[in-house]
Amino acid sequence: GEEKIQKTYHDAADDWLARAEAERPFGRLLKPAEVARAVAYLASEESGMMTGSIIDFDQQVLGCNESAAQPERALAL
């Protein structure tokens, strides 16, 4: 998964995950359980009249960075 991609294509260090979490505005990465809770909410009656909405899980706080994070080098194909 992500571990192989980071190490194979981005030469990530062994501590890449801890560093990635520390660099996020909220100090952690999105966990699968958080996505599952959002999906469960959207599928439930509690979401009510919510239609055509976007649930933004890109983990960026608008205005906190000059631009979205970019890899140091392009992905080798």
mmCIF file of the N, C-alpha and C atoms, coordinates in Angstrom:
data_MODEL
# 
_entry.id   MODEL 
# 
loop_
_atom_site.group_PDB 
_atom_site.id 
_atom_site.type_symbol 
_atom_site.label_atom_id 
_atom_site.label_alt_id 
_atom_site.label_comp_id 
_atom_site.label_asym_id 
_atom_site.label_entity_id 
_atom_site.label_seq_id 
_atom_site.pdbx_PDB_ins_code 
_atom_site.Cartn_x 
_atom_site.Cartn_y 
_atom_site.Cartn_z 
_atom_site.occupancy 
_atom_site.B_iso_or_equiv 
_atom_site.pdbx_formal_charge 
_atom_site.auth_seq_id 
_atom_site.auth_comp_id 
_atom_site.auth_asym_id 
_atom_site.auth_atom_id 
_atom_site.pdbx_PDB_model_num 
ATOM 1   N N  . GLY A 1 1  ? 0.805   -1.181 0.000   1.00 0.00 ? 1  GLY A N  1 
ATOM 2   C CA . GLY A 1 1  ? 0.000   0.000  0.000   1.00 0.00 ? 1  GLY A CA 1 
ATOM 3   C C  . GLY A 1 1  ? 0.858   1.257  0.000   1.00 0.00 ? 1  GLY A C  1 
ATOM 4   N N  . GLU A 1 2  ? 0.452   2.189  0.796   1.00 0.00 ? 2  GLU A N  1 
ATOM 5   C CA . GLU A 1 2  ? 1.110   3.498  0.855   1.00 0.00 ? 2  GLU A CA 1 
ATOM 6   C C  . GLU A 1 2  ? 2.573   3.394  1.274   1.00 0.00 ? 2  GLU A C  1 
ATOM 7   N N  . GLU A 1 3  ? 2.873   2.468  2.168   1.00 0.00 ? 3  GLU A N  1 
ATOM 8   C CA . GLU A 1 3  ? 4.262   2.270  2.621   1.00 0.00 ? 3  GLU A CA 1 
ATOM 9   C C  . GLU A 1 3  ? 5.170   1.962  1.427   1.00 0.00 ? 3  GLU A C  1 
ATOM 10  N N  . LYS A 1 4  ? 4.747   1.043  0.578   1.00 0.00 ? 4  LYS A N  1 
ATOM 11  C CA . LYS A 1 4  ? 5.550   0.653  -0.588  1.00 0.00 ? 4  LYS A CA 1 
ATOM 12  C C  . LYS A 1 4  ? 5.680   1.814  -1.573  1.00 0.00 ? 4  LYS A C  1 
ATOM 13  N N  . ILE A 1 5  ? 4.598   2.530  -1.806  1.00 0.00 ? 5  ILE A N  1 
ATOM 14  C CA . ILE A 1 5  ? 4.637   3.670  -2.727  1.00 0.00 ? 5  ILE A CA 1 
ATOM 15  C C  . ILE A 1 5  ? 5.608   4.728  -2.225  1.00 0.00 ? 5  ILE A C  1 
ATOM 16  N N  . GLN A 1 6  ? 5.509   5.074  -0.943  1.00 0.00 ? 6  GLN A N  1 
ATOM 17  C CA . GLN A 1 6  ? 6.375   6.113  -0.387  1.00 0.00 ? 6  GLN A CA 1 
ATOM 18  C C  . GLN A 1 6  ? 7.849   5.733  -0.464  1.00 0.00 ? 6  GLN A C  1 
ATOM 19  N N  . LYS A 1 7  ? 8.159   4.493  -0.142  1.00 0.00 ? 7  LYS A N  1 
ATOM 20  C CA . LYS A 1 7  ? 9.564   4.073  -0.125  1.00 0.00 ? 7  LYS A CA 1 
ATOM 21  C C  . LYS A 1 7  ? 10.106  3.800  -1.531  1.00 0.00 ? 7  LYS A C  1 
ATOM 22  N N  . THR A 1 8  ? 9.296   3.248  -2.417  1.00 0.00 ? 8  THR A N  1 
ATOM 23  C CA . THR A 1 8  ? 9.751   2.912  -3.761  1.00 0.00 ? 8  THR A CA 1 
ATOM 24  C C  . THR A 1 8  ? 9.857   4.133  -4.665  1.00 0.00 ? 8  THR A C  1 
ATOM 25  N N  . TYR A 1 9  ? 8.842   4.974  -4.662  1.00 0.00 ? 9  TYR A N  1 
ATOM 26  C CA . TYR A 1 9  ? 8.787   6.079  -5.614  1.00 0.00 ? 9  TYR A CA 1 
ATOM 27  C C  . TYR A 1 9  ? 9.186   7.431  -5.042  1.00 0.00 ? 9  TYR A C  1 
ATOM 28  N N  . HIS A 1 10 ? 9.212   7.557  -3.728  1.00 0.00 ? 10 HIS A N  1 
ATOM 29  C CA . HIS A 1 10 ? 9.526   8.851  -3.120  1.00 0.00 ? 10 HIS A CA 1 
ATOM 30  C C  . HIS A 1 10 ? 10.727  8.789  -2.190  1.00 0.00 ? 10 HIS A C  1 
ATOM 31  N N  . ASP A 1 11 ? 11.422  7.652  -2.155  1.00 0.00 ? 11 ASP A N  1 
ATOM 32  C CA . ASP A 1 11 ? 12.596  7.481  -1.290  1.00 0.00 ? 11 ASP A CA 1 
ATOM 33  C C  . ASP A 1 11 ? 12.321  7.926  0.142   1.00 0.00 ? 11 ASP A C  1 
ATOM 34  N N  . ALA A 1 12 ? 11.156  7.598  0.647   1.00 0.00 ? 12 ALA A N  1 
ATOM 35  C CA . ALA A 1 12 ? 10.760  8.021  1.992   1.00 0.00 ? 12 ALA A CA 1 
ATOM 36  C C  . ALA A 1 12 ? 11.615  7.339  3.061   1.00 0.00 ? 12 ALA A C  1 
ATOM 37  N N  . ALA A 1 13 ? 11.901  8.086  4.105   1.00 0.00 ? 13 ALA A N  1 
ATOM 38  C CA . ALA A 1 13 ? 12.649  7.548  5.245   1.00 0.00 ? 13 ALA A CA 1 
ATOM 39  C C  . ALA A 1 13 ? 11.748  6.623  6.055   1.00 0.00 ? 13 ALA A C  1 
ATOM 40  N N  . ASP A 1 14 ? 12.357  5.863  6.958   1.00 0.00 ? 14 ASP A N  1 
ATOM 41  C CA . ASP A 1 14 ? 11.578  4.935  7.781   1.00 0.00 ? 14 ASP A CA 1 
ATOM 42  C C  . ASP A 1 14 ? 10.524  5.646  8.624   1.00 0.00 ? 14 ASP A C  1 
ATOM 43  N N  . ASP A 1 15 ? 10.773  6.902  8.995   1.00 0.00 ? 15 ASP A N  1 
ATOM 44  C CA . ASP A 1 15 ? 9.826   7.632  9.842   1.00 0.00 ? 15 ASP A CA 1 
ATOM 45  C C  . ASP A 1 15 ? 8.874   8.518  9.029   1.00 0.00 ? 15 ASP A C  1 
ATOM 46  N N  . TRP A 1 16 ? 8.678   8.206  7.748   1.00 0.00 ? 16 TRP A N  1 
ATOM 47  C CA . TRP A 1 16 ? 7.862   9.055  6.881   1.00 0.00 ? 16 TRP A CA 1 
ATOM 48  C C  . TRP A 1 16 ? 6.443   9.237  7.401   1.00 0.00 ? 16 TRP A C  1 
ATOM 49  N N  . LEU A 1 17 ? 5.859   8.188  7.983   1.00 0.00 ? 17 LEU A N  1 
ATOM 50  C CA . LEU A 1 17 ? 4.481   8.288  8.450   1.00 0.00 ? 17 LEU A CA 1 
ATOM 51  C C  . LEU A 1 17 ? 4.369   9.254  9.631   1.00 0.00 ? 17 LEU A C  1 
ATOM 52  N N  . ALA A 1 18 ? 5.260   9.143  10.597  1.00 0.00 ? 18 ALA A N  1 
ATOM 53  C CA . ALA A 1 18 ? 5.242   10.056 11.752  1.00 0.00 ? 18 ALA A CA 1 
ATOM 54  C C  . ALA A 1 18 ? 5.471   11.494 11.294  1.00 0.00 ? 18 ALA A C  1 
ATOM 55  N N  . ARG A 1 19 ? 6.381   11.678 10.345  1.00 0.00 ? 19 ARG A N  1 
ATOM 56  C CA . ARG A 1 19 ? 6.647   13.028 9.837   1.00 0.00 ? 19 ARG A CA 1 
ATOM 57  C C  . ARG A 1 19 ? 5.446   13.572 9.073   1.00 0.00 ? 19 ARG A C  1 
ATOM 58  N N  . ALA A 1 20 ? 4.803   12.725 8.274   1.00 0.00 ? 20 ALA A N  1 
ATOM 59  C CA . ALA A 1 20 ? 3.622   13.159 7.520   1.00 0.00 ? 20 ALA A CA 1 
ATOM 60  C C  . ALA A 1 20 ? 2.507   13.581 8.466   1.00 0.00 ? 20 ALA A C  1 
ATOM 61  N N  . GLU A 1 21 ? 2.306   12.812 9.526   1.00 0.00 ? 21 GLU A N  1 
ATOM 62  C CA . GLU A 1 21 ? 1.277   13.173 10.502  1.00 0.00 ? 21 GLU A CA 1 
ATOM 63  C C  . GLU A 1 21 ? 1.603   14.497 11.174  1.00 0.00 ? 21 GLU A C  1 
ATOM 64  N N  . ALA A 1 22 ? 2.850   14.698 11.563  1.00 0.00 ? 22 ALA A N  1 
ATOM 65  C CA . ALA A 1 22 ? 3.249   15.926 12.256  1.00 0.00 ? 22 ALA A CA 1 
ATOM 66  C C  . ALA A 1 22 ? 3.089   17.157 11.365  1.00 0.00 ? 22 ALA A C  1 
ATOM 67  N N  . GLU A 1 23 ? 3.219   16.975 10.052  1.00 0.00 ? 23 GLU A N  1 
ATOM 68  C CA . GLU A 1 23 ? 3.127   18.095 9.118   1.00 0.00 ? 23 GLU A CA 1 
ATOM 69  C C  . GLU A 1 23 ? 1.693   18.485 8.779   1.00 0.00 ? 23 GLU A C  1 
ATOM 70  N N  . ARG A 1 24 ? 0.722   17.659 9.107   1.00 0.00 ? 24 ARG A N  1 
ATOM 71  C CA . ARG A 1 24 ? -0.677  17.962 8.807   1.00 0.00 ? 24 ARG A CA 1 
ATOM 72  C C  . ARG A 1 24 ? -1.169  19.059 9.745   1.00 0.00 ? 24 ARG A C  1 
ATOM 73  N N  . PRO A 1 25 ? -2.080  19.892 9.283   1.00 0.00 ? 25 PRO A N  1 
ATOM 74  C CA . PRO A 1 25 ? -2.592  20.969 10.136  1.00 0.00 ? 25 PRO A CA 1 
ATOM 75  C C  . PRO A 1 25 ? -3.193  20.470 11.455  1.00 0.00 ? 25 PRO A C  1 
ATOM 76  N N  . PHE A 1 26 ? -3.769  19.275 11.455  1.00 0.00 ? 26 PHE A N  1 
ATOM 77  C CA . PHE A 1 26 ? -4.384  18.747 12.675  1.00 0.00 ? 26 PHE A CA 1 
ATOM 78  C C  . PHE A 1 26 ? -3.452  17.807 13.429  1.00 0.00 ? 26 PHE A C  1 
ATOM 79  N N  . GLY A 1 27 ? -2.223  17.643 12.934  1.00 0.00 ? 27 GLY A N  1 
ATOM 80  C CA . GLY A 1 27 ? -1.225  16.832 13.614  1.00 0.00 ? 27 GLY A CA 1 
ATOM 81  C C  . GLY A 1 27 ? -1.414  15.333 13.489  1.00 0.00 ? 27 GLY A C  1 
ATOM 82  N N  . ARG A 1 28 ? -2.255  14.918 12.557  1.00 0.00 ? 28 ARG A N  1 
ATOM 83  C CA . ARG A 1 28 ? -2.476  13.487 12.354  1.00 0.00 ? 28 ARG A CA 1 
ATOM 84  C C  . ARG A 1 28 ? -3.068  13.279 10.967  1.00 0.00 ? 28 ARG A C  1 
ATOM 85  N N  . LEU A 1 29 ? -3.038  12.042 10.512  1.00 0.00 ? 29 LEU A N  1 
ATOM 86  C CA . LEU A 1 29 ? -3.642  11.689 9.233   1.00 0.00 ? 29 LEU A CA 1 
ATOM 87  C C  . LEU A 1 29 ? -5.051  11.154 9.451   1.00 0.00 ? 29 LEU A C  1 
ATOM 88  N N  . LEU A 1 30 ? -5.845  11.255 8.434   1.00 0.00 ? 30 LEU A N  1 
ATOM 89  C CA . LEU A 1 30 ? -7.202  10.728 8.461   1.00 0.00 ? 30 LEU A CA 1 
ATOM 90  C C  . LEU A 1 30 ? -7.165  9.218  8.638   1.00 0.00 ? 30 LEU A C  1 
ATOM 91  N N  . LYS A 1 31 ? -7.984  8.711  9.528   1.00 0.00 ? 31 LYS A N  1 
ATOM 92  C CA . LYS A 1 31 ? -8.035  7.273  9.798   1.00 0.00 ? 31 LYS A CA 1 
ATOM 93  C C  . LYS A 1 31 ? -9.245  6.658  9.084   1.00 0.00 ? 31 LYS A C  1 
ATOM 94  N N  . PRO A 1 32 ? -9.149  5.390  8.659   1.00 0.00 ? 32 PRO A N  1 
ATOM 95  C CA . PRO A 1 32 ? -10.272 4.735  7.978   1.00 0.00 ? 32 PRO A CA 1 
ATOM 96  C C  . PRO A 1 32 ? -11.574 4.791  8.779   1.00 0.00 ? 32 PRO A C  1 
ATOM 97  N N  . ALA A 1 33 ? -11.491 4.708  10.097  1.00 0.00 ? 33 ALA A N  1 
ATOM 98  C CA . ALA A 1 33 ? -12.706 4.751  10.921  1.00 0.00 ? 33 ALA A CA 1 
ATOM 99  C C  . ALA A 1 33 ? -13.416 6.098  10.790  1.00 0.00 ? 33 ALA A C  1 
ATOM 100 N N  . GLU A 1 34 ? -12.658 7.176  10.572  1.00 0.00 ? 34 GLU A N  1 
ATOM 101 C CA . GLU A 1 34 ? -13.275 8.494  10.405  1.00 0.00 ? 34 GLU A CA 1 
ATOM 102 C C  . GLU A 1 34 ? -14.057 8.565  9.098   1.00 0.00 ? 34 GLU A C  1 
ATOM 103 N N  . VAL A 1 35 ? -13.506 7.980  8.051   1.00 0.00 ? 35 VAL A N  1 
ATOM 104 C CA . VAL A 1 35 ? -14.217 7.933  6.775   1.00 0.00 ? 35 VAL A CA 1 
ATOM 105 C C  . VAL A 1 35 ? -15.464 7.066  6.920   1.00 0.00 ? 35 VAL A C  1 
ATOM 106 N N  . ALA A 1 36 ? -15.337 5.945  7.612   1.00 0.00 ? 36 ALA A N  1 
ATOM 107 C CA . ALA A 1 36 ? -16.479 5.047  7.823   1.00 0.00 ? 36 ALA A CA 1 
ATOM 108 C C  . ALA A 1 36 ? -17.605 5.754  8.573   1.00 0.00 ? 36 ALA A C  1 
ATOM 109 N N  . ARG A 1 37 ? -17.265 6.559  9.574   1.00 0.00 ? 37 ARG A N  1 
ATOM 110 C CA . ARG A 1 37 ? -18.306 7.296  10.308  1.00 0.00 ? 37 ARG A CA 1 
ATOM 111 C C  . ARG A 1 37 ? -19.016 8.300  9.408   1.00 0.00 ? 37 ARG A C  1 
ATOM 112 N N  . ALA A 1 38 ? -18.265 8.959  8.526   1.00 0.00 ? 38 ALA A N  1 
ATOM 113 C CA . ALA A 1 38 ? -18.882 9.911  7.603   1.00 0.00 ? 38 ALA A CA 1 
ATOM 114 C C  . ALA A 1 38 ? -19.816 9.194  6.635   1.00 0.00 ? 38 ALA A C  1 
ATOM 115 N N  . VAL A 1 39 ? -19.385 8.053  6.126   1.00 0.00 ? 39 VAL A N  1 
ATOM 116 C CA . VAL A 1 39 ? -20.220 7.270  5.212   1.00 0.00 ? 39 VAL A CA 1 
ATOM 117 C C  . VAL A 1 39 ? -21.477 6.788  5.926   1.00 0.00 ? 39 VAL A C  1 
ATOM 118 N N  . ALA A 1 40 ? -21.328 6.310  7.153   1.00 0.00 ? 40 ALA A N  1 
ATOM 119 C CA . ALA A 1 40 ? -22.489 5.849  7.923   1.00 0.00 ? 40 ALA A CA 1 
ATOM 120 C C  . ALA A 1 40 ? -23.467 6.995  8.150   1.00 0.00 ? 40 ALA A C  1 
ATOM 121 N N  . TYR A 1 41 ? -22.947 8.174  8.450   1.00 0.00 ? 41 TYR A N  1 
ATOM 122 C CA . TYR A 1 41 ? -23.806 9.343  8.647   1.00 0.00 ? 41 TYR A CA 1 
ATOM 123 C C  . TYR A 1 41 ? -24.558 9.675  7.363   1.00 0.00 ? 41 TYR A C  1 
ATOM 124 N N  . LEU A 1 42 ? -23.847 9.709  6.241   1.00 0.00 ? 42 LEU A N  1 
ATOM 125 C CA . LEU A 1 42 ? -24.486 10.054 4.976   1.00 0.00 ? 42 LEU A CA 1 
ATOM 126 C C  . LEU A 1 42 ? -25.544 9.040  4.565   1.00 0.00 ? 42 LEU A C  1 
ATOM 127 N N  . ALA A 1 43 ? -25.359 7.785  4.958   1.00 0.00 ? 43 ALA A N  1 
ATOM 128 C CA . ALA A 1 43 ? -26.323 6.740  4.620   1.00 0.00 ? 43 ALA A CA 1 
ATOM 129 C C  . ALA A 1 43 ? -27.477 6.668  5.613   1.00 0.00 ? 43 ALA A C  1 
ATOM 130 N N  . SER A 1 44 ? -27.401 7.433  6.684   1.00 0.00 ? 44 SER A N  1 
ATOM 131 C CA . SER A 1 44 ? -28.424 7.358  7.728   1.00 0.00 ? 44 SER A CA 1 
ATOM 132 C C  . SER A 1 44 ? -29.515 8.411  7.537   1.00 0.00 ? 44 SER A C  1 
ATOM 133 N N  . GLU A 1 45 ? -30.581 8.240  8.281   1.00 0.00 ? 45 GLU A N  1 
ATOM 134 C CA . GLU A 1 45 ? -31.668 9.221  8.292   1.00 0.00 ? 45 GLU A CA 1 
ATOM 135 C C  . GLU A 1 45 ? -31.202 10.548 8.883   1.00 0.00 ? 45 GLU A C  1 
ATOM 136 N N  . GLU A 1 46 ? -30.169 10.517 9.713   1.00 0.00 ? 46 GLU A N  1 
ATOM 137 C CA . GLU A 1 46 ? -29.679 11.736 10.361  1.00 0.00 ? 46 GLU A CA 1 
ATOM 138 C C  . GLU A 1 46 ? -29.131 12.756 9.368   1.00 0.00 ? 46 GLU A C  1 
ATOM 139 N N  . SER A 1 47 ? -28.728 12.308 8.183   1.00 0.00 ? 47 SER A N  1 
ATOM 140 C CA . SER A 1 47 ? -28.211 13.259 7.198   1.00 0.00 ? 47 SER A CA 1 
ATOM 141 C C  . SER A 1 47 ? -29.338 14.072 6.572   1.00 0.00 ? 47 SER A C  1 
ATOM 142 N N  . GLY A 1 48 ? -30.563 13.636 6.791   1.00 0.00 ? 48 GLY A N  1 
ATOM 143 C CA . GLY A 1 48 ? -31.749 14.398 6.405   1.00 0.00 ? 48 GLY A CA 1 
ATOM 144 C C  . GLY A 1 48 ? -31.739 14.942 4.996   1.00 0.00 ? 48 GLY A C  1 
ATOM 145 N N  . MET A 1 49 ? -31.824 16.248 4.900   1.00 0.00 ? 49 MET A N  1 
ATOM 146 C CA . MET A 1 49 ? -31.947 16.918 3.606   1.00 0.00 ? 49 MET A CA 1 
ATOM 147 C C  . MET A 1 49 ? -30.596 17.260 2.981   1.00 0.00 ? 49 MET A C  1 
ATOM 148 N N  . MET A 1 50 ? -29.544 16.665 3.460   1.00 0.00 ? 50 MET A N  1 
ATOM 149 C CA . MET A 1 50 ? -28.213 16.947 2.925   1.00 0.00 ? 50 MET A CA 1 
ATOM 150 C C  . MET A 1 50 ? -28.109 16.350 1.524   1.00 0.00 ? 50 MET A C  1 
ATOM 151 N N  . THR A 1 51 ? -28.024 17.204 0.520   1.00 0.00 ? 51 THR A N  1 
ATOM 152 C CA . THR A 1 51 ? -27.909 16.737 -0.862  1.00 0.00 ? 51 THR A CA 1 
ATOM 153 C C  . THR A 1 51 ? -26.878 17.583 -1.598  1.00 0.00 ? 51 THR A C  1 
ATOM 154 N N  . GLY A 1 52 ? -26.207 16.981 -2.534  1.00 0.00 ? 52 GLY A N  1 
ATOM 155 C CA . GLY A 1 52 ? -25.257 17.711 -3.355  1.00 0.00 ? 52 GLY A CA 1 
ATOM 156 C C  . GLY A 1 52 ? -24.124 18.351 -2.576  1.00 0.00 ? 52 GLY A C  1 
ATOM 157 N N  . SER A 1 53 ? -23.786 17.801 -1.439  1.00 0.00 ? 53 SER A N  1 
ATOM 158 C CA . SER A 1 53 ? -22.733 18.375 -0.603  1.00 0.00 ? 53 SER A CA 1 
ATOM 159 C C  . SER A 1 53 ? -21.416 17.652 -0.823  1.00 0.00 ? 53 SER A C  1 
ATOM 160 N N  . ILE A 1 54 ? -20.344 18.337 -0.523  1.00 0.00 ? 54 ILE A N  1 
ATOM 161 C CA . ILE A 1 54 ? -19.011 17.749 -0.614  1.00 0.00 ? 54 ILE A CA 1 
ATOM 162 C C  . ILE A 1 54 ? -18.456 17.601 0.789   1.00 0.00 ? 54 ILE A C  1 
ATOM 163 N N  . ILE A 1 55 ? -18.026 16.403 1.115   1.00 0.00 ? 55 ILE A N  1 
ATOM 164 C CA . ILE A 1 55 ? -17.338 16.154 2.379   1.00 0.00 ? 55 ILE A CA 1 
ATOM 165 C C  . ILE A 1 55 ? -15.853 16.184 2.038   1.00 0.00 ? 55 ILE A C  1 
ATOM 166 N N  . ASP A 1 56 ? -15.162 17.190 2.500   1.00 0.00 ? 56 ASP A N  1 
ATOM 167 C CA . ASP A 1 56 ? -13.768 17.422 2.130   1.00 0.00 ? 56 ASP A CA 1 
ATOM 168 C C  . ASP A 1 56 ? -12.830 16.784 3.143   1.00 0.00 ? 56 ASP A C  1 
ATOM 169 N N  . PHE A 1 57 ? -12.157 15.700 2.727   1.00 0.00 ? 57 PHE A N  1 
ATOM 170 C CA . PHE A 1 57 ? -11.222 14.986 3.597   1.00 0.00 ? 57 PHE A CA 1 
ATOM 171 C C  . PHE A 1 57 ? -9.777  15.148 3.110   1.00 0.00 ? 57 PHE A C  1 
ATOM 172 N N  . ASP A 1 58 ? -9.465  16.257 2.452   1.00 0.00 ? 58 ASP A N  1 
ATOM 173 C CA . ASP A 1 58 ? -8.098  16.395 1.941   1.00 0.00 ? 58 ASP A CA 1 
ATOM 174 C C  . ASP A 1 58 ? -7.104  16.845 3.004   1.00 0.00 ? 58 ASP A C  1 
ATOM 175 N N  . GLN A 1 59 ? -7.545  17.071 4.207   1.00 0.00 ? 59 GLN A N  1 
ATOM 176 C CA . GLN A 1 59 ? -6.716  17.384 5.370   1.00 0.00 ? 59 GLN A CA 1 
ATOM 177 C C  . GLN A 1 59 ? -5.933  18.680 5.231   1.00 0.00 ? 59 GLN A C  1 
ATOM 178 N N  . GLN A 1 60 ? -6.443  19.608 4.469   1.00 0.00 ? 60 GLN A N  1 
ATOM 179 C CA . GLN A 1 60 ? -5.824  20.926 4.357   1.00 0.00 ? 60 GLN A CA 1 
ATOM 180 C C  . GLN A 1 60 ? -6.724  21.944 5.040   1.00 0.00 ? 60 GLN A C  1 
ATOM 181 N N  . VAL A 1 61 ? -6.127  22.908 5.665   1.00 0.00 ? 61 VAL A N  1 
ATOM 182 C CA . VAL A 1 61 ? -6.877  24.029 6.214   1.00 0.00 ? 61 VAL A CA 1 
ATOM 183 C C  . VAL A 1 61 ? -6.683  25.165 5.227   1.00 0.00 ? 61 VAL A C  1 
ATOM 184 N N  . LEU A 1 62 ? -7.779  25.638 4.644   1.00 0.00 ? 62 LEU A N  1 
ATOM 185 C CA . LEU A 1 62 ? -7.667  26.666 3.616   1.00 0.00 ? 62 LEU A CA 1 
ATOM 186 C C  . LEU A 1 62 ? -6.961  27.893 4.168   1.00 0.00 ? 62 LEU A C  1 
ATOM 187 N N  . GLY A 1 63 ? -5.984  28.372 3.425   1.00 0.00 ? 63 GLY A N  1 
ATOM 188 C CA . GLY A 1 63 ? -5.255  29.567 3.815   1.00 0.00 ? 63 GLY A CA 1 
ATOM 189 C C  . GLY A 1 63 ? -4.054  29.318 4.706   1.00 0.00 ? 63 GLY A C  1 
ATOM 190 N N  . CYS A 1 64 ? -3.840  28.082 5.164   1.00 0.00 ? 64 CYS A N  1 
ATOM 191 C CA . CYS A 1 64 ? -2.707  27.839 6.069   1.00 0.00 ? 64 CYS A CA 1 
ATOM 192 C C  . CYS A 1 64 ? -1.410  27.594 5.313   1.00 0.00 ? 64 CYS A C  1 
ATOM 193 N N  . ASN A 1 65 ? -1.502  27.226 4.060   1.00 0.00 ? 65 ASN A N  1 
ATOM 194 C CA . ASN A 1 65 ? -0.316  26.978 3.242   1.00 0.00 ? 65 ASN A CA 1 
ATOM 195 C C  . ASN A 1 65 ? -0.393  27.837 1.994   1.00 0.00 ? 65 ASN A C  1 
ATOM 196 N N  . GLU A 1 66 ? 0.766   28.124 1.420   1.00 0.00 ? 66 GLU A N  1 
ATOM 197 C CA . GLU A 1 66 ? 0.772   28.884 0.175   1.00 0.00 ? 66 GLU A CA 1 
ATOM 198 C C  . GLU A 1 66 ? 0.174   28.071 -0.964  1.00 0.00 ? 66 GLU A C  1 
ATOM 199 N N  . SER A 1 67 ? 0.400   26.771 -0.951  1.00 0.00 ? 67 SER A N  1 
ATOM 200 C CA . SER A 1 67 ? -0.163  25.890 -1.969  1.00 0.00 ? 67 SER A CA 1 
ATOM 201 C C  . SER A 1 67 ? -0.210  24.477 -1.410  1.00 0.00 ? 67 SER A C  1 
ATOM 202 N N  . ALA A 1 68 ? -0.863  23.608 -2.134  1.00 0.00 ? 68 ALA A N  1 
ATOM 203 C CA . ALA A 1 68 ? -0.938  22.210 -1.708  1.00 0.00 ? 68 ALA A CA 1 
ATOM 204 C C  . ALA A 1 68 ? 0.456   21.595 -1.729  1.00 0.00 ? 68 ALA A C  1 
ATOM 205 N N  . ALA A 1 69 ? 0.679   20.654 -0.841  1.00 0.00 ? 69 ALA A N  1 
ATOM 206 C CA . ALA A 1 69 ? 1.982   19.983 -0.773  1.00 0.00 ? 69 ALA A CA 1 
ATOM 207 C C  . ALA A 1 69 ? 2.265   19.256 -2.080  1.00 0.00 ? 69 ALA A C  1 
ATOM 208 N N  . GLN A 1 70 ? 3.481   19.358 -2.550  1.00 0.00 ? 70 GLN A N  1 
ATOM 209 C CA . GLN A 1 70 ? 3.895   18.713 -3.789  1.00 0.00 ? 70 GLN A CA 1 
ATOM 210 C C  . GLN A 1 70 ? 5.046   17.767 -3.494  1.00 0.00 ? 70 GLN A C  1 
ATOM 211 N N  . PRO A 1 71 ? 5.139   16.650 -4.213  1.00 0.00 ? 71 PRO A N  1 
ATOM 212 C CA . PRO A 1 71 ? 6.293   15.764 -4.017  1.00 0.00 ? 71 PRO A CA 1 
ATOM 213 C C  . PRO A 1 71 ? 7.573   16.488 -4.426  1.00 0.00 ? 71 PRO A C  1 
ATOM 214 N N  . GLU A 1 72 ? 8.687   16.091 -3.825  1.00 0.00 ? 72 GLU A N  1 
ATOM 215 C CA . GLU A 1 72 ? 9.966   16.723 -4.138  1.00 0.00 ? 72 GLU A CA 1 
ATOM 216 C C  . GLU A 1 72 ? 10.384  16.470 -5.583  1.00 0.00 ? 72 GLU A C  1 
ATOM 217 N N  . ARG A 1 73 ? 10.003  15.319 -6.119  1.00 0.00 ? 73 ARG A N  1 
ATOM 218 C CA . ARG A 1 73 ? 10.304  15.028 -7.521  1.00 0.00 ? 73 ARG A CA 1 
ATOM 219 C C  . ARG A 1 73 ? 9.119   14.279 -8.127  1.00 0.00 ? 73 ARG A C  1 
ATOM 220 N N  . ALA A 1 74 ? 9.019   14.351 -9.434  1.00 0.00 ? 74 ALA A N  1 
ATOM 221 C CA . ALA A 1 74 ? 7.907   13.704 -10.124 1.00 0.00 ? 74 ALA A CA 1 
ATOM 222 C C  . ALA A 1 74 ? 7.984   12.193 -9.966  1.00 0.00 ? 74 ALA A C  1 
ATOM 223 N N  . LEU A 1 75 ? 6.831   11.562 -9.972  1.00 0.00 ? 75 LEU A N  1 
ATOM 224 C CA . LEU A 1 75 ? 6.739   10.111 -9.891  1.00 0.00 ? 75 LEU A CA 1 
ATOM 225 C C  . LEU A 1 75 ? 7.346   9.490  -11.145 1.00 0.00 ? 75 LEU A C  1 
ATOM 226 N N  . ALA A 1 76 ? 8.269   8.584  -10.958 1.00 0.00 ? 76 ALA A N  1 
ATOM 227 C CA . ALA A 1 76 ? 8.902   7.906  -12.091 1.00 0.00 ? 76 ALA A CA 1 
ATOM 228 C C  . ALA A 1 76 ? 7.969   6.821  -12.610 1.00 0.00 ? 76 ALA A C  1 
ATOM 229 N N  . LEU A 1 77 ? 7.676   6.877  -13.876 1.00 0.00 ? 77 LEU A N  1 
ATOM 230 C CA . LEU A 1 77 ? 6.778   5.879  -14.474 1.00 0.00 ? 77 LEU A CA 1 
ATOM 231 C C  . LEU A 1 77 ? 7.552   4.840  -15.224 1.00 0.00 ? 77 LEU A C  1 
# 
